[in-house]
Amino acid sequence: MSERNAKRQTKHPFRWVKRSAETIRHLRKWIGRRGPNLTGEFMQGAAHKLGSSAVTLILLWWETRH
């Protein structure tokens, strides 16, 4: 009975390790190609999202007041 309650082992643990290593390698190459623009693009996206949220909040406030 204790054997049934034991944690299940993944069927192919080495496949998962290999896949995660490939994904990390791919992300590092992608970041390397993007270079310094990656941080700028991230900041631009964050600012856009923040601005969009601010506009939504202003519209909601306006609608509740009028």
mmCIF file of the N, C-alpha and C atoms, coordinates in Angstrom:
data_MODEL
# 
_entry.id   MODEL 
# 
loop_
_atom_site.group_PDB 
_atom_site.id 
_atom_site.type_symbol 
_atom_site.label_atom_id 
_atom_site.label_alt_id 
_atom_site.label_comp_id 
_atom_site.label_asym_id 
_atom_site.label_entity_id 
_atom_site.label_seq_id 
_atom_site.pdbx_PDB_ins_code 
_atom_site.Cartn_x 
_atom_site.Cartn_y 
_atom_site.Cartn_z 
_atom_site.occupancy 
_atom_site.B_iso_or_equiv 
_atom_site.pdbx_formal_charge 
_atom_site.auth_seq_id 
_atom_site.auth_comp_id 
_atom_site.auth_asym_id 
_atom_site.auth_atom_id 
_atom_site.pdbx_PDB_model_num 
ATOM 1   N N  . MET A 1 1  ? 0.808   -1.172 0.000   1.00 0.00 ? 1  MET A N  1 
ATOM 2   C CA . MET A 1 1  ? 0.000   0.000  0.000   1.00 0.00 ? 1  MET A CA 1 
ATOM 3   C C  . MET A 1 1  ? 0.865   1.256  0.000   1.00 0.00 ? 1  MET A C  1 
ATOM 4   N N  . SER A 1 2  ? 1.975   1.267  0.701   1.00 0.00 ? 2  SER A N  1 
ATOM 5   C CA . SER A 1 2  ? 2.837   2.438  0.735   1.00 0.00 ? 2  SER A CA 1 
ATOM 6   C C  . SER A 1 2  ? 3.488   2.674  -0.636  1.00 0.00 ? 2  SER A C  1 
ATOM 7   N N  . GLU A 1 3  ? 3.633   1.602  -1.414  1.00 0.00 ? 3  GLU A N  1 
ATOM 8   C CA . GLU A 1 3  ? 4.201   1.765  -2.747  1.00 0.00 ? 3  GLU A CA 1 
ATOM 9   C C  . GLU A 1 3  ? 3.261   2.562  -3.645  1.00 0.00 ? 3  GLU A C  1 
ATOM 10  N N  . ARG A 1 4  ? 1.963   2.400  -3.470  1.00 0.00 ? 4  ARG A N  1 
ATOM 11  C CA . ARG A 1 4  ? 1.004   3.137  -4.283  1.00 0.00 ? 4  ARG A CA 1 
ATOM 12  C C  . ARG A 1 4  ? 0.989   4.619  -3.917  1.00 0.00 ? 4  ARG A C  1 
ATOM 13  N N  . ASN A 1 5  ? 1.278   4.934  -2.667  1.00 0.00 ? 5  ASN A N  1 
ATOM 14  C CA . ASN A 1 5  ? 1.254   6.319  -2.216  1.00 0.00 ? 5  ASN A CA 1 
ATOM 15  C C  . ASN A 1 5  ? 2.559   7.051  -2.495  1.00 0.00 ? 5  ASN A C  1 
ATOM 16  N N  . ALA A 1 6  ? 3.563   6.329  -2.904  1.00 0.00 ? 6  ALA A N  1 
ATOM 17  C CA . ALA A 1 6  ? 4.852   6.961  -3.176  1.00 0.00 ? 6  ALA A CA 1 
ATOM 18  C C  . ALA A 1 6  ? 4.725   7.895  -4.376  1.00 0.00 ? 6  ALA A C  1 
ATOM 19  N N  . LYS A 1 7  ? 5.621   8.892  -4.439  1.00 0.00 ? 7  LYS A N  1 
ATOM 20  C CA . LYS A 1 7  ? 5.590   9.834  -5.561  1.00 0.00 ? 7  LYS A CA 1 
ATOM 21  C C  . LYS A 1 7  ? 5.835   9.082  -6.862  1.00 0.00 ? 7  LYS A C  1 
ATOM 22  N N  . ARG A 1 8  ? 5.083   9.485  -7.876  1.00 0.00 ? 8  ARG A N  1 
ATOM 23  C CA . ARG A 1 8  ? 5.263   8.849  -9.181  1.00 0.00 ? 8  ARG A CA 1 
ATOM 24  C C  . ARG A 1 8  ? 6.501   9.415  -9.842  1.00 0.00 ? 8  ARG A C  1 
ATOM 25  N N  . GLN A 1 9  ? 7.278   8.564  -10.395 1.00 0.00 ? 9  GLN A N  1 
ATOM 26  C CA . GLN A 1 9  ? 8.460   8.985  -11.133 1.00 0.00 ? 9  GLN A CA 1 
ATOM 27  C C  . GLN A 1 9  ? 8.048   9.315  -12.559 1.00 0.00 ? 9  GLN A C  1 
ATOM 28  N N  . THR A 1 10 ? 8.702   10.318 -13.134 1.00 0.00 ? 10 THR A N  1 
ATOM 29  C CA . THR A 1 10 ? 8.400   10.619 -14.530 1.00 0.00 ? 10 THR A CA 1 
ATOM 30  C C  . THR A 1 10 ? 8.876   9.460  -15.384 1.00 0.00 ? 10 THR A C  1 
ATOM 31  N N  . LYS A 1 11 ? 8.186   9.247  -16.488 1.00 0.00 ? 11 LYS A N  1 
ATOM 32  C CA . LYS A 1 11 ? 8.518   8.103  -17.332 1.00 0.00 ? 11 LYS A CA 1 
ATOM 33  C C  . LYS A 1 11 ? 9.901   8.245  -17.962 1.00 0.00 ? 11 LYS A C  1 
ATOM 34  N N  . HIS A 1 12 ? 10.208  9.484  -18.389 1.00 0.00 ? 12 HIS A N  1 
ATOM 35  C CA . HIS A 1 12 ? 11.478  9.708  -19.079 1.00 0.00 ? 12 HIS A CA 1 
ATOM 36  C C  . HIS A 1 12 ? 12.141  10.963 -18.529 1.00 0.00 ? 12 HIS A C  1 
ATOM 37  N N  . PRO A 1 13 ? 12.777  10.869 -17.357 1.00 0.00 ? 13 PRO A N  1 
ATOM 38  C CA . PRO A 1 13 ? 13.349  12.073 -16.745 1.00 0.00 ? 13 PRO A CA 1 
ATOM 39  C C  . PRO A 1 13 ? 14.438  12.710 -17.610 1.00 0.00 ? 13 PRO A C  1 
ATOM 40  N N  . PHE A 1 14 ? 15.180  11.909 -18.355 1.00 0.00 ? 14 PHE A N  1 
ATOM 41  C CA . PHE A 1 14 ? 16.255  12.463 -19.167 1.00 0.00 ? 14 PHE A CA 1 
ATOM 42  C C  . PHE A 1 14 ? 15.709  13.283 -20.330 1.00 0.00 ? 14 PHE A C  1 
ATOM 43  N N  . ARG A 1 15 ? 14.548  12.911 -20.845 1.00 0.00 ? 15 ARG A N  1 
ATOM 44  C CA . ARG A 1 15 ? 13.928  13.714 -21.899 1.00 0.00 ? 15 ARG A CA 1 
ATOM 45  C C  . ARG A 1 15 ? 13.597  15.096 -21.381 1.00 0.00 ? 15 ARG A C  1 
ATOM 46  N N  . TRP A 1 16 ? 13.063  15.172 -20.157 1.00 0.00 ? 16 TRP A N  1 
ATOM 47  C CA . TRP A 1 16 ? 12.705  16.456 -19.575 1.00 0.00 ? 16 TRP A CA 1 
ATOM 48  C C  . TRP A 1 16 ? 13.938  17.317 -19.366 1.00 0.00 ? 16 TRP A C  1 
ATOM 49  N N  . VAL A 1 17 ? 15.005  16.727 -18.876 1.00 0.00 ? 17 VAL A N  1 
ATOM 50  C CA . VAL A 1 17 ? 16.254  17.464 -18.647 1.00 0.00 ? 17 VAL A CA 1 
ATOM 51  C C  . VAL A 1 17 ? 16.815  17.955 -19.974 1.00 0.00 ? 17 VAL A C  1 
ATOM 52  N N  . LYS A 1 18 ? 16.800  17.094 -20.977 1.00 0.00 ? 18 LYS A N  1 
ATOM 53  C CA . LYS A 1 18 ? 17.310  17.475 -22.295 1.00 0.00 ? 18 LYS A CA 1 
ATOM 54  C C  . LYS A 1 18 ? 16.468  18.599 -22.889 1.00 0.00 ? 18 LYS A C  1 
ATOM 55  N N  . ARG A 1 19 ? 15.157  18.481 -22.765 1.00 0.00 ? 19 ARG A N  1 
ATOM 56  C CA . ARG A 1 19 ? 14.253  19.497 -23.311 1.00 0.00 ? 19 ARG A CA 1 
ATOM 57  C C  . ARG A 1 19 ? 14.448  20.838 -22.614 1.00 0.00 ? 19 ARG A C  1 
ATOM 58  N N  . SER A 1 20 ? 14.581  20.824 -21.290 1.00 0.00 ? 20 SER A N  1 
ATOM 59  C CA . SER A 1 20 ? 14.774  22.082 -20.570 1.00 0.00 ? 20 SER A CA 1 
ATOM 60  C C  . SER A 1 20 ? 16.122  22.713 -20.927 1.00 0.00 ? 20 SER A C  1 
ATOM 61  N N  . ALA A 1 21 ? 17.158  21.895 -21.108 1.00 0.00 ? 21 ALA A N  1 
ATOM 62  C CA . ALA A 1 21 ? 18.464  22.423 -21.502 1.00 0.00 ? 21 ALA A CA 1 
ATOM 63  C C  . ALA A 1 21 ? 18.393  23.047 -22.897 1.00 0.00 ? 21 ALA A C  1 
ATOM 64  N N  . GLU A 1 22 ? 17.657  22.402 -23.811 1.00 0.00 ? 22 GLU A N  1 
ATOM 65  C CA . GLU A 1 22 ? 17.490  22.958 -25.157 1.00 0.00 ? 22 GLU A CA 1 
ATOM 66  C C  . GLU A 1 22 ? 16.741  24.284 -25.109 1.00 0.00 ? 22 GLU A C  1 
ATOM 67  N N  . THR A 1 23 ? 15.729  24.365 -24.264 1.00 0.00 ? 23 THR A N  1 
ATOM 68  C CA . THR A 1 23 ? 14.947  25.596 -24.149 1.00 0.00 ? 23 THR A CA 1 
ATOM 69  C C  . THR A 1 23 ? 15.808  26.721 -23.602 1.00 0.00 ? 23 THR A C  1 
ATOM 70  N N  . ILE A 1 24 ? 16.594  26.445 -22.584 1.00 0.00 ? 24 ILE A N  1 
ATOM 71  C CA . ILE A 1 24 ? 17.478  27.463 -22.005 1.00 0.00 ? 24 ILE A CA 1 
ATOM 72  C C  . ILE A 1 24 ? 18.503  27.914 -23.036 1.00 0.00 ? 24 ILE A C  1 
ATOM 73  N N  . ARG A 1 25 ? 19.061  26.993 -23.784 1.00 0.00 ? 25 ARG A N  1 
ATOM 74  C CA . ARG A 1 25 ? 20.038  27.327 -24.818 1.00 0.00 ? 25 ARG A CA 1 
ATOM 75  C C  . ARG A 1 25 ? 19.403  28.217 -25.887 1.00 0.00 ? 25 ARG A C  1 
ATOM 76  N N  . HIS A 1 26 ? 18.181  27.867 -26.283 1.00 0.00 ? 26 HIS A N  1 
ATOM 77  C CA . HIS A 1 26 ? 17.464  28.656 -27.284 1.00 0.00 ? 26 HIS A CA 1 
ATOM 78  C C  . HIS A 1 26 ? 17.200  30.074 -26.773 1.00 0.00 ? 26 HIS A C  1 
ATOM 79  N N  . LEU A 1 27 ? 16.764  30.210 -25.509 1.00 0.00 ? 27 LEU A N  1 
ATOM 80  C CA . LEU A 1 27 ? 16.501  31.534 -24.942 1.00 0.00 ? 27 LEU A CA 1 
ATOM 81  C C  . LEU A 1 27 ? 17.772  32.370 -24.855 1.00 0.00 ? 27 LEU A C  1 
ATOM 82  N N  . ARG A 1 28 ? 18.878  31.746 -24.489 1.00 0.00 ? 28 ARG A N  1 
ATOM 83  C CA . ARG A 1 28 ? 20.143  32.488 -24.415 1.00 0.00 ? 28 ARG A CA 1 
ATOM 84  C C  . ARG A 1 28 ? 20.570  32.988 -25.784 1.00 0.00 ? 28 ARG A C  1 
ATOM 85  N N  . LYS A 1 29 ? 20.404  32.159 -26.804 1.00 0.00 ? 29 LYS A N  1 
ATOM 86  C CA . LYS A 1 29 ? 20.738  32.585 -28.170 1.00 0.00 ? 29 LYS A CA 1 
ATOM 87  C C  . LYS A 1 29 ? 19.824  33.727 -28.605 1.00 0.00 ? 29 LYS A C  1 
ATOM 88  N N  . TRP A 1 30 ? 18.536  33.614 -28.287 1.00 0.00 ? 30 TRP A N  1 
ATOM 89  C CA . TRP A 1 30 ? 17.581  34.647 -28.670 1.00 0.00 ? 30 TRP A CA 1 
ATOM 90  C C  . TRP A 1 30 ? 17.913  35.965 -27.991 1.00 0.00 ? 30 TRP A C  1 
ATOM 91  N N  . ILE A 1 31 ? 18.242  35.914 -26.692 1.00 0.00 ? 31 ILE A N  1 
ATOM 92  C CA . ILE A 1 31 ? 18.609  37.127 -25.962 1.00 0.00 ? 31 ILE A CA 1 
ATOM 93  C C  . ILE A 1 31 ? 19.897  37.713 -26.542 1.00 0.00 ? 31 ILE A C  1 
ATOM 94  N N  . GLY A 1 32 ? 20.828  36.858 -26.898 1.00 0.00 ? 32 GLY A N  1 
ATOM 95  C CA . GLY A 1 32 ? 22.084  37.320 -27.487 1.00 0.00 ? 32 GLY A CA 1 
ATOM 96  C C  . GLY A 1 32 ? 21.865  38.043 -28.806 1.00 0.00 ? 32 GLY A C  1 
ATOM 97  N N  . ARG A 1 33 ? 20.945  37.547 -29.615 1.00 0.00 ? 33 ARG A N  1 
ATOM 98  C CA . ARG A 1 33 ? 20.649  38.211 -30.892 1.00 0.00 ? 33 ARG A CA 1 
ATOM 99  C C  . ARG A 1 33 ? 19.944  39.534 -30.671 1.00 0.00 ? 33 ARG A C  1 
ATOM 100 N N  . ARG A 1 34 ? 19.078  39.587 -29.668 1.00 0.00 ? 34 ARG A N  1 
ATOM 101 C CA . ARG A 1 34 ? 18.311  40.804 -29.411 1.00 0.00 ? 34 ARG A CA 1 
ATOM 102 C C  . ARG A 1 34 ? 19.199  41.906 -28.838 1.00 0.00 ? 34 ARG A C  1 
ATOM 103 N N  . GLY A 1 35 ? 20.228  41.507 -28.124 1.00 0.00 ? 35 GLY A N  1 
ATOM 104 C CA . GLY A 1 35 ? 21.184  42.460 -27.586 1.00 0.00 ? 35 GLY A CA 1 
ATOM 105 C C  . GLY A 1 35 ? 20.568  43.451 -26.616 1.00 0.00 ? 35 GLY A C  1 
ATOM 106 N N  . PRO A 1 36 ? 21.094  44.683 -26.652 1.00 0.00 ? 36 PRO A N  1 
ATOM 107 C CA . PRO A 1 36 ? 20.633  45.690 -25.703 1.00 0.00 ? 36 PRO A CA 1 
ATOM 108 C C  . PRO A 1 36 ? 19.194  46.140 -25.957 1.00 0.00 ? 36 PRO A C  1 
ATOM 109 N N  . ASN A 1 37 ? 18.642  45.850 -27.117 1.00 0.00 ? 37 ASN A N  1 
ATOM 110 C CA . ASN A 1 37 ? 17.270  46.258 -27.419 1.00 0.00 ? 37 ASN A CA 1 
ATOM 111 C C  . ASN A 1 37 ? 16.250  45.543 -26.547 1.00 0.00 ? 37 ASN A C  1 
ATOM 112 N N  . LEU A 1 38 ? 16.610  44.391 -26.007 1.00 0.00 ? 38 LEU A N  1 
ATOM 113 C CA . LEU A 1 38 ? 15.660  43.603 -25.235 1.00 0.00 ? 38 LEU A CA 1 
ATOM 114 C C  . LEU A 1 38 ? 15.158  44.373 -24.016 1.00 0.00 ? 38 LEU A C  1 
ATOM 115 N N  . THR A 1 39 ? 16.050  45.016 -23.296 1.00 0.00 ? 39 THR A N  1 
ATOM 116 C CA . THR A 1 39 ? 15.640  45.782 -22.119 1.00 0.00 ? 39 THR A CA 1 
ATOM 117 C C  . THR A 1 39 ? 14.756  46.948 -22.527 1.00 0.00 ? 39 THR A C  1 
ATOM 118 N N  . GLY A 1 40 ? 15.123  47.626 -23.590 1.00 0.00 ? 40 GLY A N  1 
ATOM 119 C CA . GLY A 1 40 ? 14.328  48.748 -24.079 1.00 0.00 ? 40 GLY A CA 1 
ATOM 120 C C  . GLY A 1 40 ? 12.946  48.316 -24.513 1.00 0.00 ? 40 GLY A C  1 
ATOM 121 N N  . GLU A 1 41 ? 12.876  47.180 -25.204 1.00 0.00 ? 41 GLU A N  1 
ATOM 122 C CA . GLU A 1 41 ? 11.581  46.661 -25.637 1.00 0.00 ? 41 GLU A CA 1 
ATOM 123 C C  . GLU A 1 41 ? 10.717  46.260 -24.443 1.00 0.00 ? 41 GLU A C  1 
ATOM 124 N N  . PHE A 1 42 ? 11.349  45.686 -23.445 1.00 0.00 ? 42 PHE A N  1 
ATOM 125 C CA . PHE A 1 42 ? 10.620  45.307 -22.239 1.00 0.00 ? 42 PHE A CA 1 
ATOM 126 C C  . PHE A 1 42 ? 10.045  46.547 -21.562 1.00 0.00 ? 42 PHE A C  1 
ATOM 127 N N  . MET A 1 43 ? 10.875  47.590 -21.425 1.00 0.00 ? 43 MET A N  1 
ATOM 128 C CA . MET A 1 43 ? 10.426  48.826 -20.783 1.00 0.00 ? 43 MET A CA 1 
ATOM 129 C C  . MET A 1 43 ? 9.310   49.488 -21.592 1.00 0.00 ? 43 MET A C  1 
ATOM 130 N N  . GLN A 1 44 ? 9.430   49.448 -22.904 1.00 0.00 ? 44 GLN A N  1 
ATOM 131 C CA . GLN A 1 44 ? 8.390   50.027 -23.751 1.00 0.00 ? 44 GLN A CA 1 
ATOM 132 C C  . GLN A 1 44 ? 7.077   49.267 -23.567 1.00 0.00 ? 44 GLN A C  1 
ATOM 133 N N  . GLY A 1 45 ? 7.138   47.960 -23.531 1.00 0.00 ? 45 GLY A N  1 
ATOM 134 C CA . GLY A 1 45 ? 5.943   47.149 -23.317 1.00 0.00 ? 45 GLY A CA 1 
ATOM 135 C C  . GLY A 1 45 ? 5.327   47.390 -21.949 1.00 0.00 ? 45 GLY A C  1 
ATOM 136 N N  . ALA A 1 46 ? 6.180   47.507 -20.933 1.00 0.00 ? 46 ALA A N  1 
ATOM 137 C CA . ALA A 1 46 ? 5.679   47.761 -19.583 1.00 0.00 ? 46 ALA A CA 1 
ATOM 138 C C  . ALA A 1 46 ? 5.012   49.137 -19.509 1.00 0.00 ? 46 ALA A C  1 
ATOM 139 N N  . ALA A 1 47 ? 5.619   50.129 -20.151 1.00 0.00 ? 47 ALA A N  1 
ATOM 140 C CA . ALA A 1 47 ? 5.029   51.469 -20.150 1.00 0.00 ? 47 ALA A CA 1 
ATOM 141 C C  . ALA A 1 47 ? 3.692   51.471 -20.879 1.00 0.00 ? 47 ALA A C  1 
ATOM 142 N N  . HIS A 1 48 ? 3.622   50.751 -21.976 1.00 0.00 ? 48 HIS A N  1 
ATOM 143 C CA . HIS A 1 48 ? 2.368   50.670 -22.734 1.00 0.00 ? 48 HIS A CA 1 
ATOM 144 C C  . HIS A 1 48 ? 1.273   50.033 -21.885 1.00 0.00 ? 48 HIS A C  1 
ATOM 145 N N  . LYS A 1 49 ? 1.615   48.958 -21.205 1.00 0.00 ? 49 LYS A N  1 
ATOM 146 C CA . LYS A 1 49 ? 0.646   48.272 -20.361 1.00 0.00 ? 49 LYS A CA 1 
ATOM 147 C C  . LYS A 1 49 ? 0.205   49.168 -19.208 1.00 0.00 ? 49 LYS A C  1 
ATOM 148 N N  . LEU A 1 50 ? 1.154   49.862 -18.602 1.00 0.00 ? 50 LEU A N  1 
ATOM 149 C CA . LEU A 1 50 ? 0.838   50.759 -17.493 1.00 0.00 ? 50 LEU A CA 1 
ATOM 150 C C  . LEU A 1 50 ? -0.059  51.901 -17.969 1.00 0.00 ? 50 LEU A C  1 
ATOM 151 N N  . GLY A 1 51 ? 0.254   52.460 -19.134 1.00 0.00 ? 51 GLY A N  1 
ATOM 152 C CA . GLY A 1 51 ? -0.566  53.533 -19.680 1.00 0.00 ? 51 GLY A CA 1 
ATOM 153 C C  . GLY A 1 51 ? -1.973  53.069 -19.993 1.00 0.00 ? 51 GLY A C  1 
ATOM 154 N N  . SER A 1 52 ? -2.073  51.887 -20.545 1.00 0.00 ? 52 SER A N  1 
ATOM 155 C CA . SER A 1 52 ? -3.382  51.322 -20.866 1.00 0.00 ? 52 SER A CA 1 
ATOM 156 C C  . SER A 1 52 ? -4.203  51.115 -19.589 1.00 0.00 ? 52 SER A C  1 
ATOM 157 N N  . SER A 1 53 ? -3.560  50.623 -18.555 1.00 0.00 ? 53 SER A N  1 
ATOM 158 C CA . SER A 1 53 ? -4.251  50.410 -17.281 1.00 0.00 ? 53 SER A CA 1 
ATOM 159 C C  . SER A 1 53 ? -4.691  51.735 -16.678 1.00 0.00 ? 53 SER A C  1 
ATOM 160 N N  . ALA A 1 54 ? -3.836  52.752 -16.792 1.00 0.00 ? 54 ALA A N  1 
ATOM 161 C CA . ALA A 1 54 ? -4.178  54.064 -16.244 1.00 0.00 ? 54 ALA A CA 1 
ATOM 162 C C  . ALA A 1 54 ? -5.396  54.642 -16.961 1.00 0.00 ? 54 ALA A C  1 
ATOM 163 N N  . VAL A 1 55 ? -5.437  54.515 -18.276 1.00 0.00 ? 55 VAL A N  1 
ATOM 164 C CA . VAL A 1 55 ? -6.579  55.018 -19.040 1.00 0.00 ? 55 VAL A CA 1 
ATOM 165 C C  . VAL A 1 55 ? -7.849  54.283 -18.625 1.00 0.00 ? 55 VAL A C  1 
ATOM 166 N N  . THR A 1 56 ? -7.761  52.988 -18.448 1.00 0.00 ? 56 THR A N  1 
ATOM 167 C CA . THR A 1 56 ? -8.924  52.207 -18.020 1.00 0.00 ? 56 THR A CA 1 
ATOM 168 C C  . THR A 1 56 ? -9.418  52.678 -16.652 1.00 0.00 ? 56 THR A C  1 
ATOM 169 N N  . LEU A 1 57 ? -8.502  52.901 -15.718 1.00 0.00 ? 57 LEU A N  1 
ATOM 170 C CA . LEU A 1 57 ? -8.891  53.375 -14.394 1.00 0.00 ? 57 LEU A CA 1 
ATOM 171 C C  . LEU A 1 57 ? -9.536  54.756 -14.453 1.00 0.00 ? 57 LEU A C  1 
ATOM 172 N N  . ILE A 1 58 ? -8.993  55.639 -15.281 1.00 0.00 ? 58 ILE A N  1 
ATOM 173 C CA . ILE A 1 58 ? -9.575  56.979 -15.417 1.00 0.00 ? 58 ILE A CA 1 
ATOM 174 C C  . ILE A 1 58 ? -10.987 56.888 -15.991 1.00 0.00 ? 58 ILE A C  1 
ATOM 175 N N  . LEU A 1 59 ? -11.163 56.049 -17.007 1.00 0.00 ? 59 LEU A N  1 
ATOM 176 C CA . LEU A 1 59 ? -12.496 55.889 -17.597 1.00 0.00 ? 59 LEU A CA 1 
ATOM 177 C C  . LEU A 1 59 ? -13.489 55.315 -16.593 1.00 0.00 ? 59 LEU A C  1 
ATOM 178 N N  . LEU A 1 60 ? -13.062 54.327 -15.829 1.00 0.00 ? 60 LEU A N  1 
ATOM 179 C CA . LEU A 1 60 ? -13.943 53.751 -14.812 1.00 0.00 ? 60 LEU A CA 1 
ATOM 180 C C  . LEU A 1 60 ? -14.307 54.797 -13.750 1.00 0.00 ? 60 LEU A C  1 
ATOM 181 N N  . TRP A 1 61 ? -13.325 55.577 -13.307 1.00 0.00 ? 61 TRP A N  1 
ATOM 182 C CA . TRP A 1 61 ? -13.580 56.621 -12.324 1.00 0.00 ? 61 TRP A CA 1 
ATOM 183 C C  . TRP A 1 61 ? -14.574 57.648 -12.892 1.00 0.00 ? 61 TRP A C  1 
ATOM 184 N N  . TRP A 1 62 ? -14.357 58.040 -14.139 1.00 0.00 ? 62 TRP A N  1 
ATOM 185 C CA . TRP A 1 62 ? -15.232 59.021 -14.791 1.00 0.00 ? 62 TRP A CA 1 
ATOM 186 C C  . TRP A 1 62 ? -16.672 58.496 -14.866 1.00 0.00 ? 62 TRP A C  1 
ATOM 187 N N  . GLU A 1 63 ? -16.822 57.240 -15.239 1.00 0.00 ? 63 GLU A N  1 
ATOM 188 C CA . GLU A 1 63 ? -18.148 56.653 -15.366 1.00 0.00 ? 63 GLU A CA 1 
ATOM 189 C C  . GLU A 1 63 ? -18.876 56.553 -14.009 1.00 0.00 ? 63 GLU A C  1 
ATOM 190 N N  . THR A 1 64 ? -18.141 56.280 -12.951 1.00 0.00 ? 64 THR A N  1 
ATOM 191 C CA . THR A 1 64 ? -18.792 56.161 -11.640 1.00 0.00 ? 64 THR A CA 1 
ATOM 192 C C  . THR A 1 64 ? -19.166 57.533 -11.083 1.00 0.00 ? 64 THR A C  1 
ATOM 193 N N  . ARG A 1 65 ? -18.461 58.563 -11.475 1.00 0.00 ? 65 ARG A N  1 
ATOM 194 C CA . ARG A 1 65 ? -18.729 59.918 -10.980 1.00 0.00 ? 65 ARG A CA 1 
ATOM 195 C C  . ARG A 1 65 ? -19.856 60.614 -11.757 1.00 0.00 ? 65 ARG A C  1 
ATOM 196 N N  . HIS A 1 66 ? -20.060 60.235 -13.007 1.00 0.00 ? 66 HIS A N  1 
ATOM 197 C CA . HIS A 1 66 ? -21.037 60.958 -13.834 1.00 0.00 ? 66 HIS A CA 1 
ATOM 198 C C  . HIS A 1 66 ? -22.147 60.028 -14.270 1.00 0.00 ? 66 HIS A C  1 
# 
